[in-house]
Amino acid sequence: MGKKMKRKNAGKKGRFNICVIGAGYVGLVVASCFAKLKNKVICVDSNQEKVKLLKQSKIPNFEPGLPAIIRDAVKKKRLSFTTSISEAVKKSDIIFIAVGTPPRKDGEADLSAVENVARTIAQSLDSYKLIVEKSTVPVQTGIEIKKTILRYTSKRNKDFDVASNPEFLREGKAIDDFLYPDRIVIGVETKRAEKILKKLYEPIKAPVLVTDINTAEIIKHASNSFLATKISFINAVARVCEEAGADVRKVAEGIGMDARIGRRFLDAGIGFGGSCFPKDVEAFIGISKKLGYRFNLLEEVKNINISQRRHLVSKIKEELWIIKDKNIAVLGVSFKPDTDDVRESPSIDIINYLLEEGAKVRVSDPKALSKASELLKGAHFCKDPYIAVKNADCLILATEWKEFAELDFRRIKRLMRYPFIADGRNFLDRDKLRRAGFKYIGIGR
Ligand SMILES: NC(=O)c1ccc[n+]([C@@H]2O[C@H](COP(=O)([O-])OP(=O)(O)OC[C@H]3O[C@@H](n4cnc5c(N)ncnc54)[C@H](O)[C@@H]3O)[C@@H](O)[C@H]2O)c1
């Protein structure tokens, strides 16, 4: 640790001054949890509206447990918000970059926000800083960040390190995932950077894996791509089960009991979505190609995933024949339960296919209706799921919110025009629903 940094931390029991750039799903959790661990954190976002809300302790994203941690940290003066990167950088020892890295049209990661932030950091350097990539980025981005900072900083201020510290949290379980992770990956070039990050993470009792920066970057892309592969694998198996008259849920149980395989991420359904898996698989394919390797396995993972959405719609068509003018209720629009995130949600695609075919679609979701209404034109949004299912010819279960399992299906049967359930997540109790008189279809069973 630099002398200046030691001085700044004097009397703070070794805790740090941290700046987290990007107050999104990841940045807010990272900033508030580091503040909970007694660091002094400034969270920066270029979105003025967002920062204004945060300053009033209003949280722009739904994440269980997050508002209480933010409120407590703000009260203890350990967490503050600003739109000024330079102000935050000057006051910090460690700078986390947690801005978005969304997909470009060609599938590669759009790194313009990361580059933009790196330039601003460069112009604000005034003493040693550790600059850490938290955003998910393709391998060799760390090298580019370093080059960018060297290009834009003044001759006097070249005392910095770049590191990679990929984030593995899941939305909906983000706080626990951050505070109790399976592992912490630290990609560094210097002992100094390694020492600082190890010290920062000391209160979190988790195994720490230290690598070089390129390796850490690949660990993140490879982790998400592997989990996505597991999901597409079981979805492919589900298709075979449907043809053969087998039950994919039992197949998943049977293969999952093998400790080498594990049961998790083997739930057949309408596929993965969200802001990470689709984009990270795509970006990993993209960077591999750039480096000279065609990652055909991941191309297929992607194809299987997209085909699952159409597959559910074809199964509905098999039952209803014509979709035009049918009333269809879709329960769940977030890409998974316990989040309001609708980015790349399979439910959105399914709703759009149905709307294209002329269906009347009513959508219900416990948390994601407001975000969905920005993306979906032509659907009706109902807070109350019982209103969504009124006179419906089909109910699609698209997100496995526990609230939906607790619905009164006898009442739903009375409300629907034709009691037909297409369970895109194999989530509801099939046998019970069939006994209650529903026509029920799932995936792979
Ligand atoms: N969401 C997840 O579950 C998750 C999990 C692990 C890793 N990641 C990765 O973390 C990164 C952030 O993801 P997210 O879901 O939090 O994204 P997000 O879109 O929710 O948040 C990104 C934030 O960065 C801000 N921003 C953009 N450009 C900026 C700039 N120049 N200066 C300051 N702020 C700027 C945006 O206004 C936004 O608030 C991505 O690389 C993502 O792949 C996400």
The ligand as an SDF file (V2000), in Angstrom:
LIG
                    3D

 44 48  0  0  0  0  0  0  0  0999 V2000
  -26.7590   -7.4490  -13.3390 N   0  0  0  0  0  0  0  0  0  0  0  0
  -26.1110   -8.5200  -12.9140 C   0  0  0  0  0  0  0  0  0  0  0  0
  -26.6760   -9.4590  -12.3580 O   0  0  0  0  0  0  0  0  0  0  0  0
  -24.6090   -8.6100  -13.0930 C   0  0  0  0  0  0  0  0  0  0  0  0
  -23.8800   -9.5870  -12.3890 C   0  0  0  0  0  0  0  0  0  0  0  0
  -22.4890   -9.6240  -12.5420 C   0  0  0  0  0  0  0  0  0  0  0  0
  -21.8500   -8.7390  -13.3940 C   0  0  0  0  0  0  0  0  0  0  0  0
  -22.6000   -7.8130  -14.0900 N   0  0  0  0  0  0  0  0  0  0  0  0
  -21.8850   -6.8660  -14.9550 C   0  0  0  0  0  0  0  0  0  0  0  0
  -21.7670   -5.6290  -14.2480 O   0  0  0  0  0  0  0  0  0  0  0  0
  -21.8300   -4.5290  -15.1680 C   0  0  0  0  0  0  0  0  0  0  0  0
  -22.9680   -3.5870  -14.7710 C   0  0  0  0  0  0  0  0  0  0  0  0
  -24.1850   -4.3030  -14.8780 O   0  0  0  0  0  0  0  0  0  0  0  0
  -25.5420   -3.7270  -14.2960 P   0  0  0  0  0  0  0  0  0  0  0  0
  -26.5530   -4.8070  -14.4240 O   0  0  0  0  0  0  0  0  0  0  0  0
  -25.2910   -3.1120  -12.9750 O   0  0  0  0  0  0  0  0  0  0  0  0
  -25.8340   -2.5740  -15.3660 O   0  0  0  0  0  0  0  0  0  0  0  0
  -26.8540   -1.3480  -15.2200 P   0  0  0  0  0  0  0  0  0  0  0  0
  -27.2210   -0.9780  -16.5960 O   0  0  0  0  0  0  0  0  0  0  0  0
  -27.9240   -1.6940  -14.2450 O   0  0  0  0  0  0  0  0  0  0  0  0
  -25.9770   -0.2020  -14.5620 O   0  0  0  0  0  0  0  0  0  0  0  0
  -24.9590    0.4790  -15.2040 C   0  0  0  0  0  0  0  0  0  0  0  0
  -24.9280    1.9020  -14.6700 C   0  0  0  0  0  0  0  0  0  0  0  0
  -23.7850    2.5680  -15.1970 O   0  0  0  0  0  0  0  0  0  0  0  0
  -24.1480    3.9190  -15.4430 C   0  0  0  0  0  0  0  0  0  0  0  0
  -23.2020    4.5070  -16.4060 N   0  0  0  0  0  0  0  0  0  0  0  0
  -23.0920    4.2470  -17.7290 C   0  0  0  0  0  0  0  0  0  0  0  0
  -22.1060    4.9950  -18.2600 N   0  0  0  0  0  0  0  0  0  0  0  0
  -21.5860    5.7210  -17.2530 C   0  0  0  0  0  0  0  0  0  0  0  0
  -20.5410    6.6790  -17.1680 C   0  0  0  0  0  0  0  0  0  0  0  0
  -19.8250    7.0130  -18.2370 N   0  0  0  0  0  0  0  0  0  0  0  0
  -20.2940    7.2310  -15.9700 N   0  0  0  0  0  0  0  0  0  0  0  0
  -20.9900    6.8950  -14.8790 C   0  0  0  0  0  0  0  0  0  0  0  0
  -22.0000    5.9980  -14.8940 N   0  0  0  0  0  0  0  0  0  0  0  0
  -22.2910    5.4240  -16.0700 C   0  0  0  0  0  0  0  0  0  0  0  0
  -25.5620    3.8170  -15.9710 C   0  0  0  0  0  0  0  0  0  0  0  0
  -26.2630    5.0540  -15.8630 O   0  0  0  0  0  0  0  0  0  0  0  0
  -26.1530    2.7330  -15.0790 C   0  0  0  0  0  0  0  0  0  0  0  0
  -26.7720    3.2670  -13.9370 O   0  0  0  0  0  0  0  0  0  0  0  0
  -22.0140   -5.1510  -16.5480 C   0  0  0  0  0  0  0  0  0  0  0  0
  -20.7470   -5.3110  -17.1340 O   0  0  0  0  0  0  0  0  0  0  0  0
  -22.6030   -6.5180  -16.2360 C   0  0  0  0  0  0  0  0  0  0  0  0
  -22.3200   -7.4690  -17.2270 O   0  0  0  0  0  0  0  0  0  0  0  0
  -23.9520   -7.7240  -13.9390 C   0  0  0  0  0  0  0  0  0  0  0  0
  1  2  1  0
  2  3  2  0
  2  4  1  0
  4  5  1  0
  4 44  2  0
  5  6  2  0
  6  7  1  0
  7  8  2  0
  8  9  1  0
  8 44  1  0
  9 10  1  0
  9 42  1  0
 10 11  1  0
 11 12  1  0
 11 40  1  0
 12 13  1  0
 13 14  1  0
 14 15  2  0
 14 16  1  0
 14 17  1  0
 17 18  1  0
 18 19  2  0
 18 20  1  0
 18 21  1  0
 21 22  1  0
 22 23  1  0
 23 24  1  0
 23 38  1  0
 24 25  1  0
 25 26  1  0
 25 36  1  0
 26 27  1  0
 26 35  1  0
 27 28  2  0
 28 29  1  0
 29 30  1  0
 29 35  2  0
 30 31  1  0
 30 32  2  0
 32 33  1  0
 33 34  2  0
 34 35  1  0
 36 37  1  0
 36 38  1  0
 38 39  1  0
 40 41  1  0
 40 42  1  0
 42 43  1  0
M  CHG  2   8   1  16  -1
M  END
$$$$
